[in-house]
Amino acid sequence: MADYNDVFADIANVLLFQGEQMVSPDSLKNERTLSQYKSGNDRLHEQERDILKSWTDGNIKIALIGFENQTNPDKYMPVRIFSYEW
């Protein structure tokens, strides 16, 4: 459900802007959720996001907003997700 732009925008507005309607469904675009990188030991690694959208205003990309689903809370998840964006 959260992959639909209207649902995603509602969730983002509540979590990021205390419910103020800053992100509109029309300003969201799906982004690739799968990426690969080669680590220092030359091993190939793969990362997959649950949902990733770019928030734009005209031709300007304001932010990437991603959601991750978890069955059990993981205190290291925010750090792991930060590494996806480097």
PDB file with one MODEL, atoms N, CA, C and O in Angstrom:
MODEL        1
ATOM      1  N   MET A   1       0.803  -1.199   0.000  1.00  0.00           N
ATOM      2  CA  MET A   1       0.000   0.000   0.000  1.00  0.00           C
ATOM      3  C   MET A   1       0.849   1.268   0.000  1.00  0.00           C
ATOM      4  O   MET A   1       0.510   2.233  -0.684  1.00  0.00           O
ATOM      5  N   ALA A   2       1.939   1.279   0.752  1.00  0.00           N
ATOM      6  CA  ALA A   2       2.750   2.489   0.870  1.00  0.00           C
ATOM      7  C   ALA A   2       3.440   2.854  -0.428  1.00  0.00           C
ATOM      8  O   ALA A   2       3.973   3.957  -0.548  1.00  0.00           O
ATOM      9  N   ASP A   3       3.443   1.951  -1.411  1.00  0.00           N
ATOM     10  CA  ASP A   3       4.065   2.255  -2.695  1.00  0.00           C
ATOM     11  C   ASP A   3       3.211   3.214  -3.532  1.00  0.00           C
ATOM     12  O   ASP A   3       3.724   3.865  -4.442  1.00  0.00           O
ATOM     13  N   TYR A   4       1.917   3.302  -3.228  1.00  0.00           N
ATOM     14  CA  TYR A   4       1.063   4.269  -3.923  1.00  0.00           C
ATOM     15  C   TYR A   4       1.447   5.675  -3.479  1.00  0.00           C
ATOM     16  O   TYR A   4       1.616   5.930  -2.287  1.00  0.00           O
ATOM     17  N   ASN A   5       1.586   6.590  -4.442  1.00  0.00           N
ATOM     18  CA  ASN A   5       2.069   7.939  -4.127  1.00  0.00           C
ATOM     19  C   ASN A   5       1.203   8.674  -3.109  1.00  0.00           C
ATOM     20  O   ASN A   5       1.733   9.402  -2.271  1.00  0.00           O
ATOM     21  N   ASP A   6      -0.121   8.500  -3.163  1.00  0.00           N
ATOM     22  CA  ASP A   6      -0.968   9.220  -2.202  1.00  0.00           C
ATOM     23  C   ASP A   6      -0.776   8.690  -0.782  1.00  0.00           C
ATOM     24  O   ASP A   6      -0.764   9.466   0.174  1.00  0.00           O
ATOM     25  N   VAL A   7      -0.626   7.386  -0.641  1.00  0.00           N
ATOM     26  CA  VAL A   7      -0.390   6.796   0.682  1.00  0.00           C
ATOM     27  C   VAL A   7       1.001   7.183   1.182  1.00  0.00           C
ATOM     28  O   VAL A   7       1.169   7.561   2.341  1.00  0.00           O
ATOM     29  N   PHE A   8       1.994   7.084   0.298  1.00  0.00           N
ATOM     30  CA  PHE A   8       3.369   7.435   0.649  1.00  0.00           C
ATOM     31  C   PHE A   8       3.452   8.891   1.100  1.00  0.00           C
ATOM     32  O   PHE A   8       4.094   9.193   2.106  1.00  0.00           O
ATOM     33  N   ALA A   9       2.804   9.796   0.359  1.00  0.00           N
ATOM     34  CA  ALA A   9       2.818  11.217   0.712  1.00  0.00           C
ATOM     35  C   ALA A   9       2.173  11.446   2.076  1.00  0.00           C
ATOM     36  O   ALA A   9       2.684  12.234   2.872  1.00  0.00           O
ATOM     37  N   ASP A  10       1.065  10.775   2.356  1.00  0.00           N
ATOM     38  CA  ASP A  10       0.419  10.917   3.667  1.00  0.00           C
ATOM     39  C   ASP A  10       1.351  10.480   4.796  1.00  0.00           C
ATOM     40  O   ASP A  10       1.474  11.169   5.808  1.00  0.00           O
ATOM     41  N   ILE A  11       2.004   9.334   4.618  1.00  0.00           N
ATOM     42  CA  ILE A  11       2.918   8.822   5.646  1.00  0.00           C
ATOM     43  C   ILE A  11       4.092   9.778   5.838  1.00  0.00           C
ATOM     44  O   ILE A  11       4.456  10.101   6.969  1.00  0.00           O
ATOM     45  N   ALA A  12       4.684  10.230   4.727  1.00  0.00           N
ATOM     46  CA  ALA A  12       5.827  11.147   4.811  1.00  0.00           C
ATOM     47  C   ALA A  12       5.429  12.446   5.508  1.00  0.00           C
ATOM     48  O   ALA A  12       6.177  12.952   6.344  1.00  0.00           O
ATOM     49  N   ASN A  13       4.276  12.983   5.177  1.00  0.00           N
ATOM     50  CA  ASN A  13       3.829  14.231   5.799  1.00  0.00           C
ATOM     51  C   ASN A  13       3.618  14.084   7.303  1.00  0.00           C
ATOM     52  O   ASN A  13       3.953  14.988   8.068  1.00  0.00           O
ATOM     53  N   VAL A  14       3.071  12.962   7.725  1.00  0.00           N
ATOM     54  CA  VAL A  14       2.857  12.739   9.166  1.00  0.00           C
ATOM     55  C   VAL A  14       4.200  12.568   9.880  1.00  0.00           C
ATOM     56  O   VAL A  14       4.433  13.175  10.925  1.00  0.00           O
ATOM     57  N   LEU A  15       5.082  11.736   9.309  1.00  0.00           N
ATOM     58  CA  LEU A  15       6.345  11.439   9.991  1.00  0.00           C
ATOM     59  C   LEU A  15       7.349  12.590   9.935  1.00  0.00           C
ATOM     60  O   LEU A  15       8.094  12.809  10.891  1.00  0.00           O
ATOM     61  N   LEU A  16       7.373  13.322   8.829  1.00  0.00           N
ATOM     62  CA  LEU A  16       8.392  14.364   8.651  1.00  0.00           C
ATOM     63  C   LEU A  16       7.905  15.773   8.965  1.00  0.00           C
ATOM     64  O   LEU A  16       8.697  16.624   9.370  1.00  0.00           O
ATOM     65  N   PHE A  17       6.607  16.030   8.783  1.00  0.00           N
ATOM     66  CA  PHE A  17       6.110  17.410   8.879  1.00  0.00           C
ATOM     67  C   PHE A  17       4.906  17.547   9.805  1.00  0.00           C
ATOM     68  O   PHE A  17       4.098  18.460   9.637  1.00  0.00           O
ATOM     69  N   GLN A  18       4.780  16.652  10.775  1.00  0.00           N
ATOM     70  CA  GLN A  18       3.702  16.697  11.759  1.00  0.00           C
ATOM     71  C   GLN A  18       2.322  16.859  11.108  1.00  0.00           C
ATOM     72  O   GLN A  18       1.447  17.527  11.658  1.00  0.00           O
ATOM     73  N   GLY A  19       2.135  16.247   9.941  1.00  0.00           N
ATOM     74  CA  GLY A  19       0.841  16.261   9.264  1.00  0.00           C
ATOM     75  C   GLY A  19       0.639  17.397   8.282  1.00  0.00           C
ATOM     76  O   GLY A  19      -0.323  17.381   7.514  1.00  0.00           O
ATOM     77  N   GLU A  20       1.522  18.383   8.288  1.00  0.00           N
ATOM     78  CA  GLU A  20       1.395  19.481   7.320  1.00  0.00           C
ATOM     79  C   GLU A  20       1.612  18.934   5.913  1.00  0.00           C
ATOM     80  O   GLU A  20       2.530  18.144   5.694  1.00  0.00           O
ATOM     81  N   GLN A  21       0.783  19.341   4.964  1.00  0.00           N
ATOM     82  CA  GLN A  21       0.818  18.798   3.609  1.00  0.00           C
ATOM     83  C   GLN A  21       1.949  19.420   2.776  1.00  0.00           C
ATOM     84  O   GLN A  21       1.718  20.321   1.969  1.00  0.00           O
ATOM     85  N   MET A  22       3.153  18.930   2.986  1.00  0.00           N
ATOM     86  CA  MET A  22       4.326  19.421   2.254  1.00  0.00           C
ATOM     87  C   MET A  22       4.604  18.572   1.016  1.00  0.00           C
ATOM     88  O   MET A  22       4.920  19.105  -0.047  1.00  0.00           O
ATOM     89  N   VAL A  23       4.489  17.264   1.153  1.00  0.00           N
ATOM     90  CA  VAL A  23       4.756  16.332   0.053  1.00  0.00           C
ATOM     91  C   VAL A  23       3.433  16.001  -0.621  1.00  0.00           C
ATOM     92  O   VAL A  23       2.511  15.510   0.030  1.00  0.00           O
ATOM     93  N   SER A  24       3.332  16.266  -1.917  1.00  0.00           N
ATOM     94  CA  SER A  24       2.116  15.921  -2.649  1.00  0.00           C
ATOM     95  C   SER A  24       2.377  14.657  -3.472  1.00  0.00           C
ATOM     96  O   SER A  24       3.514  14.401  -3.867  1.00  0.00           O
ATOM     97  N   PRO A  25       1.344  13.876  -3.729  1.00  0.00           N
ATOM     98  CA  PRO A  25       1.524  12.657  -4.521  1.00  0.00           C
ATOM     99  C   PRO A  25       2.138  12.926  -5.895  1.00  0.00           C
ATOM    100  O   PRO A  25       2.912  12.114  -6.401  1.00  0.00           O
ATOM    101  N   ASP A  26       1.792  14.066  -6.495  1.00  0.00           N
ATOM    102  CA  ASP A  26       2.312  14.398  -7.830  1.00  0.00           C
ATOM    103  C   ASP A  26       3.795  14.743  -7.824  1.00  0.00           C
ATOM    104  O   ASP A  26       4.427  14.747  -8.880  1.00  0.00           O
ATOM    105  N   SER A  27       4.362  15.033  -6.655  1.00  0.00           N
ATOM    106  CA  SER A  27       5.765  15.418  -6.579  1.00  0.00           C
ATOM    107  C   SER A  27       6.689  14.218  -6.321  1.00  0.00           C
ATOM    108  O   SER A  27       7.892  14.388  -6.128  1.00  0.00           O
ATOM    109  N   LEU A  28       6.115  13.001  -6.319  1.00  0.00           N
ATOM    110  CA  LEU A  28       6.900  11.805  -6.019  1.00  0.00           C
ATOM    111  C   LEU A  28       7.150  10.978  -7.273  1.00  0.00           C
ATOM    112  O   LEU A  28       6.296  10.871  -8.153  1.00  0.00           O
ATOM    113  N   LYS A  29       8.340  10.400  -7.329  1.00  0.00           N
ATOM    114  CA  LYS A  29       8.727   9.537  -8.457  1.00  0.00           C
ATOM    115  C   LYS A  29       9.433   8.310  -7.898  1.00  0.00           C
ATOM    116  O   LYS A  29      10.296   8.432  -7.029  1.00  0.00           O
ATOM    117  N   ASN A  30       9.073   7.127  -8.390  1.00  0.00           N
ATOM    118  CA  ASN A  30       9.729   5.894  -7.953  1.00  0.00           C
ATOM    119  C   ASN A  30      11.191   5.893  -8.362  1.00  0.00           C
ATOM    120  O   ASN A  30      11.538   6.327  -9.461  1.00  0.00           O
ATOM    121  N   GLU A  31      12.049   5.403  -7.471  1.00  0.00           N
ATOM    122  CA  GLU A  31      13.476   5.261  -7.741  1.00  0.00           C
ATOM    123  C   GLU A  31      13.871   3.790  -7.627  1.00  0.00           C
ATOM    124  O   GLU A  31      13.125   2.977  -7.081  1.00  0.00           O
ATOM    125  N   ARG A  32      15.040   3.463  -8.143  1.00  0.00           N
ATOM    126  CA  ARG A  32      15.515   2.084  -8.068  1.00  0.00           C
ATOM    127  C   ARG A  32      15.738   1.680  -6.610  1.00  0.00           C
ATOM    128  O   ARG A  32      16.329   2.425  -5.828  1.00  0.00           O
ATOM    129  N   THR A  33      15.265   0.512  -6.268  1.00  0.00           N
ATOM    130  CA  THR A  33      15.414   0.033  -4.896  1.00  0.00           C
ATOM    131  C   THR A  33      16.567  -0.960  -4.760  1.00  0.00           C
ATOM    132  O   THR A  33      16.884  -1.393  -3.652  1.00  0.00           O
ATOM    133  N   LEU A  34      17.187  -1.318  -5.861  1.00  0.00           N
ATOM    134  CA  LEU A  34      18.276  -2.293  -5.837  1.00  0.00           C
ATOM    135  C   LEU A  34      19.572  -1.628  -6.267  1.00  0.00           C
ATOM    136  O   LEU A  34      19.607  -0.924  -7.276  1.00  0.00           O
ATOM    137  N   SER A  35      20.634  -1.845  -5.510  1.00  0.00           N
ATOM    138  CA  SER A  35      21.942  -1.305  -5.874  1.00  0.00           C
ATOM    139  C   SER A  35      23.024  -2.319  -5.524  1.00  0.00           C
ATOM    140  O   SER A  35      22.833  -3.175  -4.661  1.00  0.00           O
ATOM    141  N   GLN A  36      24.145  -2.213  -6.196  1.00  0.00           N
ATOM    142  CA  GLN A  36      25.294  -3.071  -5.926  1.00  0.00           C
ATOM    143  C   GLN A  36      26.522  -2.201  -5.729  1.00  0.00           C
ATOM    144  O   GLN A  36      26.618  -1.099  -6.270  1.00  0.00           O
ATOM    145  N   TYR A  37      27.448  -2.708  -4.952  1.00  0.00           N
ATOM    146  CA  TYR A  37      28.724  -2.026  -4.783  1.00  0.00           C
ATOM    147  C   TYR A  37      29.797  -3.067  -4.507  1.00  0.00           C
ATOM    148  O   TYR A  37      29.509  -4.172  -4.047  1.00  0.00           O
ATOM    149  N   LYS A  38      31.048  -2.691  -4.798  1.00  0.00           N
ATOM    150  CA  LYS A  38      32.185  -3.563  -4.528  1.00  0.00           C
ATOM    151  C   LYS A  38      32.902  -3.038  -3.297  1.00  0.00           C
ATOM    152  O   LYS A  38      33.264  -1.863  -3.238  1.00  0.00           O
ATOM    153  N   SER A  39      33.106  -3.903  -2.316  1.00  0.00           N
ATOM    154  CA  SER A  39      33.737  -3.488  -1.074  1.00  0.00           C
ATOM    155  C   SER A  39      35.254  -3.503  -1.212  1.00  0.00           C
ATOM    156  O   SER A  39      35.798  -3.860  -2.256  1.00  0.00           O
ATOM    157  N   GLY A  40      35.916  -3.111  -0.138  1.00  0.00           N
ATOM    158  CA  GLY A  40      37.371  -3.041  -0.125  1.00  0.00           C
ATOM    159  C   GLY A  40      38.045  -4.368  -0.409  1.00  0.00           C
ATOM    160  O   GLY A  40      39.178  -4.390  -0.890  1.00  0.00           O
ATOM    161  N   ASN A  41      37.378  -5.470  -0.124  1.00  0.00           N
ATOM    162  CA  ASN A  41      37.967  -6.778  -0.392  1.00  0.00           C
ATOM    163  C   ASN A  41      37.541  -7.328  -1.758  1.00  0.00           C
ATOM    164  O   ASN A  41      37.660  -8.525  -2.016  1.00  0.00           O
ATOM    165  N   ASP A  42      37.044  -6.439  -2.632  1.00  0.00           N
ATOM    166  CA  ASP A  42      36.617  -6.770  -3.996  1.00  0.00           C
ATOM    167  C   ASP A  42      35.434  -7.738  -4.060  1.00  0.00           C
ATOM    168  O   ASP A  42      35.215  -8.381  -5.086  1.00  0.00           O
ATOM    169  N   ARG A  43      34.679  -7.845  -2.981  1.00  0.00           N
ATOM    170  CA  ARG A  43      33.476  -8.660  -3.002  1.00  0.00           C
ATOM    171  C   ARG A  43      32.298  -7.794  -3.416  1.00  0.00           C
ATOM    172  O   ARG A  43      32.181  -6.645  -2.988  1.00  0.00           O
ATOM    173  N   LEU A  44      31.430  -8.344  -4.243  1.00  0.00           N
ATOM    174  CA  LEU A  44      30.241  -7.645  -4.699  1.00  0.00           C
ATOM    175  C   LEU A  44      29.137  -7.794  -3.657  1.00  0.00           C
ATOM    176  O   LEU A  44      28.849  -8.899  -3.198  1.00  0.00           O
ATOM    177  N   HIS A  45      28.521  -6.671  -3.289  1.00  0.00           N
ATOM    178  CA  HIS A  45      27.429  -6.670  -2.316  1.00  0.00           C
ATOM    179  C   HIS A  45      26.195  -6.074  -2.978  1.00  0.00           C
ATOM    180  O   HIS A  45      26.297  -5.264  -3.900  1.00  0.00           O
ATOM    181  N   GLU A  46      25.031  -6.485  -2.496  1.00  0.00           N
ATOM    182  CA  GLU A  46      23.772  -5.990  -3.032  1.00  0.00           C
ATOM    183  C   GLU A  46      22.931  -5.430  -1.891  1.00  0.00           C
ATOM    184  O   GLU A  46      22.888  -5.996  -0.799  1.00  0.00           O
ATOM    185  N   GLN A  47      22.272  -4.323  -2.158  1.00  0.00           N
ATOM    186  CA  GLN A  47      21.380  -3.709  -1.171  1.00  0.00           C
ATOM    187  C   GLN A  47      20.018  -3.524  -1.825  1.00  0.00           C
ATOM    188  O   GLN A  47      19.922  -3.112  -2.981  1.00  0.00           O
ATOM    189  N   GLU A  48      18.978  -3.831  -1.078  1.00  0.00           N
ATOM    190  CA  GLU A  48      17.634  -3.651  -1.605  1.00  0.00           C
ATOM    191  C   GLU A  48      16.785  -2.875  -0.611  1.00  0.00           C
ATOM    192  O   GLU A  48      16.655  -3.263   0.550  1.00  0.00           O
ATOM    193  N   ARG A  49      16.217  -1.786  -1.077  1.00  0.00           N
ATOM    194  CA  ARG A  49      15.312  -0.970  -0.266  1.00  0.00           C
ATOM    195  C   ARG A  49      13.897  -1.479  -0.457  1.00  0.00           C
ATOM    196  O   ARG A  49      13.589  -2.083  -1.485  1.00  0.00           O
ATOM    197  N   ASP A  50      13.031  -1.244   0.522  1.00  0.00           N
ATOM    198  CA  ASP A  50      11.625  -1.608   0.350  1.00  0.00           C
ATOM    199  C   ASP A  50      10.932  -0.620  -0.586  1.00  0.00           C
ATOM    200  O   ASP A  50      10.332  -1.024  -1.582  1.00  0.00           O
ATOM    201  N   ILE A  51      11.013   0.646  -0.275  1.00  0.00           N
ATOM    202  CA  ILE A  51      10.403   1.694  -1.110  1.00  0.00           C
ATOM    203  C   ILE A  51      11.336   2.895  -1.116  1.00  0.00           C
ATOM    204  O   ILE A  51      11.819   3.317  -0.065  1.00  0.00           O
ATOM    205  N   LEU A  52      11.589   3.445  -2.297  1.00  0.00           N
ATOM    206  CA  LEU A  52      12.411   4.646  -2.412  1.00  0.00           C
ATOM    207  C   LEU A  52      11.791   5.555  -3.463  1.00  0.00           C
ATOM    208  O   LEU A  52      11.536   5.128  -4.589  1.00  0.00           O
ATOM    209  N   LYS A  53      11.554   6.793  -3.096  1.00  0.00           N
ATOM    210  CA  LYS A  53      10.968   7.769  -4.020  1.00  0.00           C
ATOM    211  C   LYS A  53      11.743   9.072  -3.937  1.00  0.00           C
ATOM    212  O   LYS A  53      12.253   9.447  -2.881  1.00  0.00           O
ATOM    213  N   SER A  54      11.822   9.755  -5.072  1.00  0.00           N
ATOM    214  CA  SER A  54      12.397  11.096  -5.046  1.00  0.00           C
ATOM    215  C   SER A  54      11.249  12.091  -4.929  1.00  0.00           C
ATOM    216  O   SER A  54      10.188  11.914  -5.528  1.00  0.00           O
ATOM    217  N   TRP A  55      11.478  13.123  -4.161  1.00  0.00           N
ATOM    218  CA  TRP A  55      10.508  14.205  -3.957  1.00  0.00           C
ATOM    219  C   TRP A  55      11.050  15.384  -4.730  1.00  0.00           C
ATOM    220  O   TRP A  55      12.139  15.877  -4.435  1.00  0.00           O
ATOM    221  N   THR A  56      10.300  15.842  -5.717  1.00  0.00           N
ATOM    222  CA  THR A  56      10.779  16.899  -6.592  1.00  0.00           C
ATOM    223  C   THR A  56       9.852  18.105  -6.572  1.00  0.00           C
ATOM    224  O   THR A  56       8.676  18.014  -6.222  1.00  0.00           O
ATOM    225  N   ASP A  57      10.421  19.225  -6.958  1.00  0.00           N
ATOM    226  CA  ASP A  57       9.670  20.465  -7.166  1.00  0.00           C
ATOM    227  C   ASP A  57      10.105  20.983  -8.519  1.00  0.00           C
ATOM    228  O   ASP A  57      11.144  21.632  -8.636  1.00  0.00           O
ATOM    229  N   GLY A  58       9.308  20.696  -9.552  1.00  0.00           N
ATOM    230  CA  GLY A  58       9.729  21.039 -10.906  1.00  0.00           C
ATOM    231  C   GLY A  58      10.901  20.157 -11.304  1.00  0.00           C
ATOM    232  O   GLY A  58      10.793  18.931 -11.280  1.00  0.00           O
ATOM    233  N   ASN A  59      12.020  20.772 -11.669  1.00  0.00           N
ATOM    234  CA  ASN A  59      13.212  20.022 -12.054  1.00  0.00           C
ATOM    235  C   ASN A  59      14.198  19.850 -10.911  1.00  0.00           C
ATOM    236  O   ASN A  59      15.293  19.324 -11.113  1.00  0.00           O
ATOM    237  N   ILE A  60      13.828  20.285  -9.717  1.00  0.00           N
ATOM    238  CA  ILE A  60      14.739  20.224  -8.572  1.00  0.00           C
ATOM    239  C   ILE A  60      14.364  19.043  -7.681  1.00  0.00           C
ATOM    240  O   ILE A  60      13.231  18.942  -7.209  1.00  0.00           O
ATOM    241  N   LYS A  61      15.330  18.151  -7.457  1.00  0.00           N
ATOM    242  CA  LYS A  61      15.110  17.032  -6.541  1.00  0.00           C
ATOM    243  C   LYS A  61      15.357  17.535  -5.125  1.00  0.00           C
ATOM    244  O   LYS A  61      16.472  17.932  -4.787  1.00  0.00           O
ATOM    245  N   ILE A  62      14.318  17.518  -4.302  1.00  0.00           N
ATOM    246  CA  ILE A  62      14.405  18.020  -2.936  1.00  0.00           C
ATOM    247  C   ILE A  62      15.025  16.973  -2.014  1.00  0.00           C
ATOM    248  O   ILE A  62      15.903  17.288  -1.212  1.00  0.00           O
ATOM    249  N   ALA A  63      14.566  15.728  -2.131  1.00  0.00           N
ATOM    250  CA  ALA A  63      15.049  14.688  -1.220  1.00  0.00           C
ATOM    251  C   ALA A  63      14.726  13.305  -1.769  1.00  0.00           C
ATOM    252  O   ALA A  63      13.843  13.145  -2.610  1.00  0.00           O
ATOM    253  N   LEU A  64      15.454  12.316  -1.280  1.00  0.00           N
ATOM    254  CA  LEU A  64      15.085  10.915  -1.442  1.00  0.00           C
ATOM    255  C   LEU A  64      14.438  10.487  -0.137  1.00  0.00           C
ATOM    256  O   LEU A  64      14.976  10.734   0.942  1.00  0.00           O
ATOM    257  N   ILE A  65      13.281   9.846  -0.240  1.00  0.00           N
ATOM    258  CA  ILE A  65      12.585   9.367   0.951  1.00  0.00           C
ATOM    259  C   ILE A  65      12.377   7.872   0.776  1.00  0.00           C
ATOM    260  O   ILE A  65      11.818   7.423  -0.225  1.00  0.00           O
ATOM    261  N   GLY A  66      12.828   7.113   1.754  1.00  0.00           N
ATOM    262  CA  GLY A  66      12.683   5.663   1.686  1.00  0.00           C
ATOM    263  C   GLY A  66      12.033   5.124   2.934  1.00  0.00           C
ATOM    264  O   GLY A  66      12.212   5.658   4.029  1.00  0.00           O
ATOM    265  N   PHE A  67      11.275   4.056   2.757  1.00  0.00           N
ATOM    266  CA  PHE A  67      10.662   3.359   3.874  1.00  0.00           C
ATOM    267  C   PHE A  67      11.209   1.944   3.924  1.00  0.00           C
ATOM    268  O   PHE A  67      11.405   1.311   2.886  1.00  0.00           O
ATOM    269  N   GLU A  68      11.453   1.455   5.115  1.00  0.00           N
ATOM    270  CA  GLU A  68      11.888   0.081   5.326  1.00  0.00           C
ATOM    271  C   GLU A  68      10.898  -0.590   6.269  1.00  0.00           C
ATOM    272  O   GLU A  68      10.524  -0.022   7.295  1.00  0.00           O
ATOM    273  N   ASN A  69      10.482  -1.788   5.921  1.00  0.00           N
ATOM    274  CA  ASN A  69       9.580  -2.566   6.768  1.00  0.00           C
ATOM    275  C   ASN A  69      10.408  -3.503   7.636  1.00  0.00           C
ATOM    276  O   ASN A  69      11.387  -4.087   7.172  1.00  0.00           O
ATOM    277  N   GLN A  70      10.013  -3.645   8.896  1.00  0.00           N
ATOM    278  CA  GLN A  70      10.705  -4.536   9.810  1.00  0.00           C
ATOM    279  C   GLN A  70       9.692  -5.377  10.581  1.00  0.00           C
ATOM    280  O   GLN A  70       8.669  -4.872  11.045  1.00  0.00           O
ATOM    281  N   THR A  71       9.990  -6.652  10.706  1.00  0.00           N
ATOM    282  CA  THR A  71       9.169  -7.519  11.545  1.00  0.00           C
ATOM    283  C   THR A  71       9.537  -7.304  13.006  1.00  0.00           C
ATOM    284  O   THR A  71       8.666  -7.216  13.872  1.00  0.00           O
ATOM    285  N   ASN A  72      10.843  -7.221  13.271  1.00  0.00           N
ATOM    286  CA  ASN A  72      11.352  -6.975  14.615  1.00  0.00           C
ATOM    287  C   ASN A  72      12.218  -5.718  14.589  1.00  0.00           C
ATOM    288  O   ASN A  72      13.002  -5.546  13.656  1.00  0.00           O
ATOM    289  N   PRO A  73      12.104  -4.838  15.576  1.00  0.00           N
ATOM    290  CA  PRO A  73      12.935  -3.631  15.605  1.00  0.00           C
ATOM    291  C   PRO A  73      14.429  -3.978  15.613  1.00  0.00           C
ATOM    292  O   PRO A  73      14.863  -4.901  16.303  1.00  0.00           O
ATOM    293  N   ASP A  74      15.191  -3.231  14.845  1.00  0.00           N
ATOM    294  CA  ASP A  74      16.642  -3.405  14.778  1.00  0.00           C
ATOM    295  C   ASP A  74      17.269  -2.040  15.022  1.00  0.00           C
ATOM    296  O   ASP A  74      17.130  -1.138  14.195  1.00  0.00           O
ATOM    297  N   LYS A  75      17.961  -1.877  16.150  1.00  0.00           N
ATOM    298  CA  LYS A  75      18.504  -0.571  16.508  1.00  0.00           C
ATOM    299  C   LYS A  75      19.577  -0.086  15.537  1.00  0.00           C
ATOM    300  O   LYS A  75      19.887   1.105  15.514  1.00  0.00           O
ATOM    301  N   TYR A  76      20.148  -0.981  14.739  1.00  0.00           N
ATOM    302  CA  TYR A  76      21.182  -0.587  13.777  1.00  0.00           C
ATOM    303  C   TYR A  76      20.618  -0.264  12.387  1.00  0.00           C
ATOM    304  O   TYR A  76      21.372   0.142  11.502  1.00  0.00           O
ATOM    305  N   MET A  77      19.319  -0.435  12.185  1.00  0.00           N
ATOM    306  CA  MET A  77      18.718  -0.209  10.873  1.00  0.00           C
ATOM    307  C   MET A  77      18.981   1.202  10.331  1.00  0.00           C
ATOM    308  O   MET A  77      19.335   1.327   9.158  1.00  0.00           O
ATOM    309  N   PRO A  78      18.827   2.270  11.124  1.00  0.00           N
ATOM    310  CA  PRO A  78      19.102   3.605  10.558  1.00  0.00           C
ATOM    311  C   PRO A  78      20.528   3.740  10.012  1.00  0.00           C
ATOM    312  O   PRO A  78      20.731   4.357   8.967  1.00  0.00           O
ATOM    313  N   VAL A  79      21.497   3.179  10.698  1.00  0.00           N
ATOM    314  CA  VAL A  79      22.882   3.264  10.234  1.00  0.00           C
ATOM    315  C   VAL A  79      23.054   2.476   8.941  1.00  0.00           C
ATOM    316  O   VAL A  79      23.727   2.932   8.017  1.00  0.00           O
ATOM    317  N   ARG A  80      22.449   1.298   8.878  1.00  0.00           N
ATOM    318  CA  ARG A  80      22.533   0.496   7.655  1.00  0.00           C
ATOM    319  C   ARG A  80      21.911   1.234   6.479  1.00  0.00           C
ATOM    320  O   ARG A  80      22.459   1.227   5.377  1.00  0.00           O
ATOM    321  N   ILE A  81      20.769   1.870   6.710  1.00  0.00           N
ATOM    322  CA  ILE A  81      20.087   2.595   5.632  1.00  0.00           C
ATOM    323  C   ILE A  81      20.920   3.795   5.175  1.00  0.00           C
ATOM    324  O   ILE A  81      20.982   4.078   3.979  1.00  0.00           O
ATOM    325  N   PHE A  82      21.562   4.502   6.112  1.00  0.00           N
ATOM    326  CA  PHE A  82      22.429   5.626   5.718  1.00  0.00           C
ATOM    327  C   PHE A  82      23.482   5.161   4.733  1.00  0.00           C
ATOM    328  O   PHE A  82      23.833   5.896   3.810  1.00  0.00           O
ATOM    329  N   SER A  83      23.991   3.955   4.914  1.00  0.00           N
ATOM    330  CA  SER A  83      25.048   3.464   4.025  1.00  0.00           C
ATOM    331  C   SER A  83      24.530   3.239   2.615  1.00  0.00           C
ATOM    332  O   SER A  83      25.319   3.234   1.670  1.00  0.00           O
ATOM    333  N   TYR A  84      23.222   3.051   2.443  1.00  0.00           N
ATOM    334  CA  TYR A  84      22.651   2.856   1.101  1.00  0.00           C
ATOM    335  C   TYR A  84      22.771   4.128   0.267  1.00  0.00           C
ATOM    336  O   TYR A  84      22.853   4.057  -0.959  1.00  0.00           O
ATOM    337  N   GLU A  85      22.783   5.264   0.904  1.00  0.00           N
ATOM    338  CA  GLU A  85      22.696   6.550   0.202  1.00  0.00           C
ATOM    339  C   GLU A  85      24.036   7.183  -0.138  1.00  0.00           C
ATOM    340  O   GLU A  85      24.057   8.254  -0.745  1.00  0.00           O
ATOM    341  N   TRP A  86      25.133   6.577   0.219  1.00  0.00           N
ATOM    342  CA  TRP A  86      26.434   7.193  -0.021  1.00  0.00           C
ATOM    343  C   TRP A  86      26.718   7.147  -1.447  1.00  0.00           C
ATOM    344  O   TRP A  86      27.771   7.613  -1.883  1.00  0.00           O
TER     345      TRP A  86
ENDMDL
END
